Amino acid sequence: MYSLQKILIIEKGEPMIDHIKVVWNKEVQFIGLDDYNHKMVLDHGPNADGIDEGFRPSQLLLLGLAGCTGMDVISIMRKKNAAVTRFEIEVTGEANDEYPKKYHRMHILYQITGHHIQEAELKQAIELSEKKYCIVRNTLIPSVSITSDFTITESE
């Protein structure tokens, strides 16, 4: 029922172009689609005419930040042969109550568990993601204050 065809062919050296679309499903609910036909439900709660069957669009911004930096950090830690057994990231976004609403502060908490995880290696991986690789953070940082912290737990 839902599909999205790739309409752009990107040559090496060309700018990266992402393309998504949303298709109205019912009430205020939409189905989000990407070029690979992955689907995601976007919705609101009953207080905003929704039926609470999917992510709020504002939550997806936080989810995108967590996923982007998480993929960077785990990739770097794996290259360092770190024995990671569990990795979770929580992102909290603080927005104003009045319109126009906007996130003005976000906090990222990296929670990593493993065997002999080196704090210096984790700090370096987080810094590389936050300062260089994470496109979501790099897009948000001019207008949103983003802080981070981490915990390391030794696996049994």
Sequence and secondary structure as in RCSB ss.txt:
>XXXX:A:sequence
MYSLQKILIIEKGEPMIDHIKVVWNKEVQFIGLDDYNHKMVLDHGPNADGIDEGFRPSQLLLLGLAGCTGMDVIS
IMRKKNAAVTRFEIEVTGEANDEYPKKYHRMHILYQITGHHIQEAELKQAIELSEKKYCIVRNTLIPSVSITSDF
TITESE
>XXXX:A:secstr
           TTS     EEEEEEETTEEEEEETT  EEEE   GGGT  S SB HHHHHHHHHHHHHHHHHHH
HHHHTT EEEEEEEEEEEEE SSSS  EEEEEEEEEEEEES  HHHHHHHHHHIIIII HHHHHHTTTSEEEEEE
EEEE  
